[in-house]
Amino acid sequence: MRHPHTRTSRRRVVGVLAVSLLALGTAAPSVAVAREQRSAPAEARGLALTPPMGFNNWNSTHCGPEFNESMVEGIADLFIEKGLKDAGYQYVNLDDCWALPARDADGRLVPDPVRFPHGIKAVADYVHAKGLKLGIYTSAGTKTCSSTGFPGALGHEENDARQFAEWGIDYLKYDNCNNQGADARQRYVTMRDALLDATGRTGRPIVYSICEWGDNKPWEWASGVGQLWRTTHDIQDKWSSMLSILKKNLPLAPYAGPGHWNDPDMLEVGNGGMTDTEYRTHFSMWSVMAAPLLIGSDLRKASPATLGILANKDVIAVDQDPLGKQGAVVSSEDGRWVVAKQMKDGSRAVALFNETDTPQHIATTARAVGLPQAPAYTLRDLWQHRNYNTAGAVSATVPAHGTVLVRVSPDRHWSKNPPAVELAADSAPLVVAGRPAALTSTVTDLGRTSAHDVSVSLTGPQGWTVRARSATRAHAVPTGTTLTTRWAVTAPKGTPAGAYDLTLRTVYASPAKVRATSTSTVTASVVVPPPAGTSYLGDLPWMSATNGYGPVERNTSNGESAAGDGRPITVGGVVYAKGLGTHAPSEVTYYTGKACTKVSADVGVDDEKGAKGTVSFEIWADGTKVASTGVLTNAMAAQPISADVTGAQVVRLVVTNGGDNTDSDHADWADARLTC
């Protein structure tokens, strides 16, 4: 329960903190010493020796009324209650909108008395009393990024830094809005110097987060300025945004280390725009990249699944490894990524990341990720929290948008663990309700030892029928060999179209009779056969649809971000009654069941965005691109596109951003038709 605010309790907290500092022999460094430290790397100053972990309210609240003193202190309470402090989270950070729009008569920042009736220092005292730290936000410009126009720190750096230190601030996020075109490096250096002077006066070190969005390549110059720097623009709570940021941050591994971190922005885990599989990928890859882990969801509403991701200590240990290496890309062929991170104990954290929309076999070896030759290795699955032995293979069939994260070491005690196995299905089955669909599963021994007494099972949702068509058991599966089982899967008649999870499970034992279990989820898609003749795609059910902004719209333009906010599809002044309104990057998938012959449309950038927008359209039949337009702009009339899709099970309509930034890329598939 949150304690009420009283002057007595506030004085008691401050007194306890003061006594604690004296007991530790802490003394404020002189201003002169602080100035001498200005160009010293953060590692030498002992700041952010591992990536900062904490919370920031922006992704879940923005400037909404729920962002206030009660929420912030409630987050601090939840850090304790939910075990997040114990897992390593320590910063509770305020973002924009905490202040009034104008400074006071002395030029000082004024906390909003409605949001923070007891002031920022009182909140800092509350947070500190729980053994946590408080962060704050401002901008390296005349105003912050909010459209309200809160005061920025440009020209006020020294006073603002001193005010933050006096309040007890431990972390500053310094944004980039309304910067008046001033040199980025100089603006951020000026605040660095002000923070160091404030530290010299108050004895409070402040972690400095440079948020200039990667526009001026801060990884090349900011190591002696701040402790972390944003490498990209803001993340959004959707797969395409997270993936784009991940790809931009991965090549920057050489610039990260203790006290100087690449920051690909906050976590979206739990905000609802991605699946739990995608959120596990988000958390896994941020940890492999040694990124700051700043929770961006409202912990007061967090589900057990969200908390299970955020509090995974095995994964957090990868992020917080004191060696401070950012993971490096080993391979990335066709969206099958292997990223390996060197750990202080000599092990390697290895992420097998599947960028694609279908399950993928992703494999590497202990030697390929930098480990020495050894008779065998211990492999720990960091999401299953289980140890196995491997002869050197690091391999898994990874679900769409998923990541398998393991830690591999040349451990001489490897034989105590059961062998690692790869459990897989040959494909995600397409199921027409009432008809059996075929699926093949495999159990492959990757270990130095054989798997004994192996059994495999497949179960579907209630009412589904699953029958084995070949052996489900084997006395032994030696190293490198496979138990293969064929299955028939039937969904009941009347099952609605959509994705349904089946559970594939194997149970086996090591030669020493150590039992092990491995489980995998196979996603089956219940599909509706396409009608005979020619149909408008805007009137047909799709298997899946992803979109850059807002949902894909049927028979209207994309509009903006809300469902149903589109307008009549209009390209080059011509209005179309039928079609699909999308926004790059976009992909719409239809089941054609080998029964269709042609897809056609008139495509272009919708007129609703004026002169903006550059896109490219593609049609894919199963895994083959069968038609594309090249780059189209708003100045161009609609272009015809058609493709022969004879024999294809699945057709995908893809829109890319044309090779530049995604800005107003409203893309119409006007009069899109399917002939079957």
N, C-alpha and C positions, 0 to 999 in steps of 0.2 A: 504494500500500500504506500502511496506517495505521502510524504510528510507535509503538513501544512506549513506555509511560509510564516515565520515569526521572526522578529528581530533577535530574540534570545537564541533561537535555534541557529540563525545565520552567524551570530557572533561565536557560538560554540563551535560551529564547523570551521570558521576561519581560525579560531584559536587552536583547534586540534591540528589543522594543517601547518600552522606556524610552529607549533611544538615539534611536529614530525620533522619539519625541515631542519630545525635546530639540532634535533637528536641525530640527524644524518650528517651533521656538520656542513650543511649546504650554505654557501655564501654567494651573494650576487657578484659576478665578475665585474670588473671596472668597465667603464665606457671605452677606455683606451684598448683594453684587451678585446672587447667585442669588435672594435673597428679593425684590429689586426686580423681578426678572423673572417673578414668580409669575403675574401677570395679563397679561403680555405674550403676544401671539399667538405660536404656534409658528413662524410665518413669520419673525418678527423674531428668534427664537432660532436660526434656521437648521436646525430639525429637520423631517424628513419633508417636504421641499419638493416631492417627488413621492411618490406612494403607495408605502409600503413593499413590498418584494418579498422573498420568502424561503420558508421551510418551517415547518410546524407539524405535530407528530406525531399530534395527536389523532384526526383523521378516519380514519387508517389503523391506529393501534395502540390507541387509548384507553389503559387502564391495563394492557395486556397485558405479559407478561414480556419481549417483544422490545423494549420501550421502555427503553433503557439507554444507558450511556456509549458502548458500541461502535457502536450504531446512530446516535447523534447525530454522533459523529465521522466515521462512514462517510458520512453525508449531506453533511457538509462536504467530504469527499473527492470525492463525486460531483458537487457543485457545480462543482468544478474539472474533473473528468474528462469530464463530459457537456456542458461549455460553458455551464452555467447561470449561473455567476458572470459570465462574459463577456456573457451576455444581460441582466444587471442584477440577478440575485438575490443578496442579501447576508445576510439574517437566517436563522439556524438557531435555531428557537424551541422550547423545552420547554413542554409543557402540563402538566396536572395529574398528580399521582402521583410527582413527582420527590423528594419529601421523606418523612421519617418522620412517623407520625401525631402525634408529640408534640415540643414544643420541648425544648431542653436546660435545664439548671438555671439558665442565664443568660437564658433566654427567647429564645434564638436558634433559627432554623430549622436543621434537620439534614438534609442530603442522604441519601437512602436508600443505605446502604453496599453493598447488593447491586446496585442499578441503577447507582450512580455511585461505585465504590470509590475513585476518586482525588479525589472532590469536584467541585463545580461550577466552582470557580476553575480547576482543571486543564483542564476541558473548555473553558472560556472561552479559556484560553491557547492551546489547540490550534486552536480556531476562528479566533482573532485572527491566529495565525501564518500562516493561509491568506488573510489579507486579508478575512475575513468577520466577522460580528457574531453575538453570542449573545443570545437572548431567553429569558425565564422567565415563569412563571405563578403567580398567587395570586388570592385572592378578597377583595372588599370586604365580608367577613363574618367570622364567628367560625371558620368552616371553609370549605374549598373545595367544589366541586360533587361530587366523588367520594363515593360512599356509604361509603368507608372513613373519611372524616372527617379529612383532612389540615388542619393549622392554617391559617386565613385570617389576613388582616392587620388586621382591624378592631381598633383599640386598640393595634396594634403597628406602625403605619405608619412612624414615624421609624426604629425599629431595623431593620425589614425593608428599607426603602429603602437605608439605609446598608450593610446586609449585601449587598444586590444590587450596589451600586456597588463595594464592596470586592472582590467576586468578579469584576468586569469585565462585568457585564450591560449590554447596550445597548438592550434593549427589554423592556417589561413589559406583559403582558396581564393586566388586572385585572377579574376576573369578578364575579358579582352574587349568588352563593348564600349562604344562611345570614346574611342581612344584618340580621336582628333588627328589621326594619321601620324602620331608621334612614333619614333623608333621603338620597336617592341623590346629589344634587348635593353635599351636605356631605361624604359619604364619599369621593367622587372628588376633591373639592378638597383634602381632608386628605392624600390620597396624593400629589397633585400637589405640594403644599408640601413633603412629606417627600422626594420625588425631587429637587426643586430644591435643598433643603438638602444632600442627599447629593452632588449634582453640585458644589455649592460646596465641599464638603470634599475630594472626590476628583478633580474635574476630568473626570468621566465623564458626559456627557449621556446620558439614557435616554429613548428614544421611549416614549410613554405611550399604550397602547391601552385605551380604556374599553369594557368588555364588559358593559353593563347591559341589552343585548338590545332597546334601543329603547323600553323600557317607559315611560320618563320623558322622551321626546323629546329626547335629548341633542343632536341637531343644533341645537336652539334655545339651548343654554347651554354646550356643551362646547368651543367653539372656543378659549376662553382657558384651558381646563383640560387637555385631552389633544390628541394629534395625530391621532387617529382614534377613531371611536366606532361600535359595532355598532348597526345600524338594525333588526335583526330577531333572532328567536330562532335557534337553531342550524340550519344547513343539513344536509340529509341527501343521500345519494348516490342521488337519483332525480329524474326530470324534474319531478314535481309540486312537490317542495320547492324546487328551483332556480327554477322559474317563479314560484312564490308570492313568494319573496324578491326576485327581479328586479322584480316589479311593485310591491312595497312601497318599493324603493330608488329607482326611476326618478324619482318626483316630488320627490325631495329634492335635485335638482341645484343649486338656489340656495345650499345650505349648504356645498358642497365648494369647496376651493381649496388652494393651497400651504400645507402645515402643518396642515390641518384637513380630514379626509376622512371621507365616509360609508363605513362598512365593512359590506357585506352578507355577511360571513363568508368562511371559507376556500374554496379551490378543492377540488372533488371529482375533478378530472380524473385519470383512471387508476385509480380505485377499483373500477370494474367495474359500477356500477349504472346507467350510462347508455351510450348508443352513442357512437362517436367523433364523429358528427354533432352529437349533443347536447353533448358536451364542447367541441367547437369553438364552439358557441353560448355555452356557459358562459364560456369564456375570452374570446370576442369581446365579449360584453356587459359582463363585469366590466371589461374594458379601456376600453370606451366610457364606462362610468360612473366612470372614474378611481378604481376600487376598489383597495385593497391586493391584491396577488397573492401569496398565501401558499399554497404547494403543500401539499396535504393527503393525498397518496398516498405510499406507500413507494417512494422512488426506486430502492431496490435491486432492485425487481421491475418497474420501469417498462418498458413496451414501446416500440419505436421510434415507434409512433403517438403514445403519450402524450408522449414527449420532443419529438416534432415539434410538438405543440400548445404545450407549455409553453415551448419555446425559440424560438418564432416572433418574430423581432426586429421585423418590420413591425407586428405586432399589439401587442407590448410598447411600441413607440414611441408608439402611441396612448395607452396607459395612462400612460406616463411623460412625456408632453408637458409642458414647463415652464410653459405658461400655466395649467395646473391646472384647466381647465374640465371639469365633469362633463357628459356628453352629455345633451341634452334631447330629449323626444319631439316629433317633427314630426307623426306620425299613427299611429293604432293601430286602424284600422277592421277589425272581424271577425278579429282576431288577426294582422293583417298590419302589423307595426310598422316604422316608420322612425324611427331615433334618430340625431341628428347631434351631433357634438362639434367645437367650434371649436378649431383648433390655432394655436400661436404663429406659424407661418409664413404664416398666412392661409388655409390649406387647411381642408377639413372631412373628418373621418372620418365615414362614413355606414354604419350597420348596417341592413341589410334583414333583419328577423328574422321568421320564420314560426312562430307559436305553435301552429298547427293541425296536424292529423294527416294532411293531404294537401298535395301541392305547391301553391304559391301564387305568382301573379304579383304582385310588390311593386314599386312604382315611385314615384319622386319626381323632382325636378329640381335642378340646381345652384342655381337662384335660390331654390327653396323651402327649401334647407338653409342659406341665408344668404350664398351667394357672389355677387359682382357680375356684371353682364352681361358676357359675353365672346364672341368669335366661336366659340370652342370651348374644351374643357377637357381636361386630362390626368386620366385615371382609373386608379388603381393598385389592382388586386385584391390584397388583403393576405394571402390564403391561397394564391393561385396565383403571387404575386410577379411579376406582369406588368403592363406599362403599355399603355393604350389611349387613343384619343381619343374624345370624345363631344361631340355637338352641344349637350348640356345634360341629356339624359335619364340618369337613374341608375336602372336597372331590371334585374330578374333574376327568373327563375322559381326560387324557393327551395324546396328539399326540406322535407318535414315535419320540424318541430323544428330546422330549419337556420337559418344566418345567413350572408349574403354581406356581407363587410366590405370597404369600398373607401375610398380617400382621393382626394378630388377637389380640383383646384386650377386656377385660370385661368392655366395655363402657356402662354407664347407659343411654346413648342417642341412644342405638341400634335401638329403635323403629322408629326413623326418617328415617331409611334406608329400602329399599325394601328387601324382602327375597332373600337370595342366592339360586340359582338353579344350578343343574348340568345338562348340556346339552351334550348329548352323542349319538353316533351311535353304533350299536352293533358290527360292524366290518368295515374294509376298503374293500369295495366291489371289487370283481374281475369281470370285465366287458368284455365280448366278443362283439366286435362291431356289432351292428345290433340286438342284443338279450337283452331283459330286464333282469336286475339283481336286486335282492331283497336287501333292506336295511331297518332297523328298527331304528327309533330315539326315544329318551326318554327325557322328561323334568321332573326332580325330584326336589321338593321343599325341601331345606335344612334349611329353616329359621324357626324362632319362629312364624312368621305370615304366613298366606296363600298367595299364588300367585293368583291374580284375572285376569279375562279377558285374559287368556293365549292363544297365538297363536304360531304356529311353521311353518316354511317354509324351503324348501330345493331347492337350485338353482344350476345348473351345468354350464359348459362352453357353449358358443354359439353353437347352433345346437343340444345340448343334450335335451332329453325329460325326464322330471321328473314328475311322477304322484303319488298323494297320494292315498293309498288303504284303509285308515281308517281315523278317525277324526284328524283334525289339530287344533281344538279349544276346550277350556274348560272354563266354567264360573269361576271355582275355582279349584286350585290344593292345597289341604291342606298339612300341614307340614308332610313330610315323604312319600307322595304319588307321583304318576308319571302319566304323560300324555304320552302314547305310540302311535306312528304313524308308519304305514308300508308304504314303498315307492317302486315304480318300476323305475329304472334308466336305460336309454338306450343311448348308444353312437351311433352316426351316422355310417352307414356302411363306411368302408374305414378309420376310425379313426386309426392313427398309435398307435402301442403299446407304453405304457409309463404311467406316473403318471399324474392324472388330479385332480384338486381341486374342490370340491363342497362346497357350503356355507350353513351351517345349522344355523338357526336364530330363536330365540324365543323373543317375546315381551309380557310383562305382567305388572301388577300393584300391589302395596301394598294395604292393606285395606284403607290406607289414600290417595289412588289414585296417589301415586308417581310411575311414569312410569320407567321401566327398560328394558334393552335389553341385551341379551347375544348371542354371535356369536361363532361358532366353525367351523373349517375347517375339512372336511372329504376328505381324499385322496382316489380316486378310481384308480385302476390299470386296464388299457385296456390291455388285454392279447391275445395271439395268441394260439389257441389250438394246441397241439403237433401233429406232423404227425404220421400216423400209421406206424408200423414196428419199426426197430431199427435204431437210428440216433446217430451221434457223437454230444456230447454236445457242442463241440467247434464250431459247425456249426449252432446251434440253438439260437434264441434270448432269452436272460434271462430277468427276471423281474427287478432284481437289482444285483449289484455287488459292494462289498467293498473289499479293499485290504490294507495290511499293508504298502507297498511301491509301488508307481506307480499303474497303472491300472491292472486289470486282463487281461491277454493276451490270444487270441484265437490261438490255435495250435502252440504256441511257449512258451518258458520259460518266466519267469517274466522279465528277463534282469535286469535293474536297476530301474530308476524312470520315464523315459520318455515313452510315448505311442509308441508301435511298436519297442522297442529296444531289444526284446527277441531273443533267439537263438533256434535252434531245441531242442525240449524237450528230455533230456537225463538223465536217471537214471541208475546208476550202469553200465555205458558204453553202455547201450542199447538206441538207438534213436527211438523216436516215431513220426509219422507224424501228429497225431491228439491228442487233449487234451486241457487242460486249464493250463496256467502258473500263479500261484498266489504267494503271500508272506503273511505269517502269521502276524497278524490275518486277516483272509479272510472269506468271505461268498458270495456265488453265489446262487441266487434263481431262480428256473424255475417253470413255471405254467404247471401242469400236468393234471388238470381238471378231476381227477378221472378216467382217461382213460389209465394210464400207469401201468406197473407191476414191472419193474426192472431198477435199476441203477447199473452200474458196471464200474470199472476202475482199472488200475495199478497205485499205488501211491507211492511217495517217494520224497526225497530232490534232487533237480536238481544238476547235477555235476558241474554247472558253478560256485559254491561257494567252490569248493575244499572240505576240511574236515569240513567246518562249517555247522551249521544248525541242529536244532532239532524241529520236528513238529509232530502233531497228526491230523489225518483226521477223519471226522465224516459225516454221511449222516442222514438227518432229513426228515421225512415224516410228513407234517403239524407240530404239536408241539412235535413229538416223535422222539427221537434218535433211528434209526433202524440199524446203523452199525458204528463201529469205529475201529481204528487200534491200539491204544496205541501209544507210542512215537517211532518215526522213526528218524534215523540219516543218514548223508551222506554216512556212511560206509556200509549201508544196500542196497541190491538190491530192486527193486520195489516190493511192496506187493499188492496182489489182495484184492479188497474190493468190495462187492456187497450187495444190499439190496432189499427186497421186498417192493415196494411202492404202492401196490394195494390200490385203494380207496383214495389216497392222492390228495388234490387240489394243493398243493405246495410242492416242494422238494428243500431242501437247502443243498449245499455242503459247509462244514465248515472246516477251518484249524485253529488250535490253535498253540501256540508257544511251546507246549510240556511241559509247566510248568516252563520254565526258561526264561531268558531275550530273547527279540526278536532280534536276530543277524543272518543275512544271512539266514533267514528261507524261502528259495525259495522252494515252494511246488508244485509239478506237479500232476495233475489228468490226467495221460497218458491214451490214448485210452478210455476216458470217454464216456459211451454210455447210451442211454435211450431207453427202449423198451416199446412200447405202442400198 
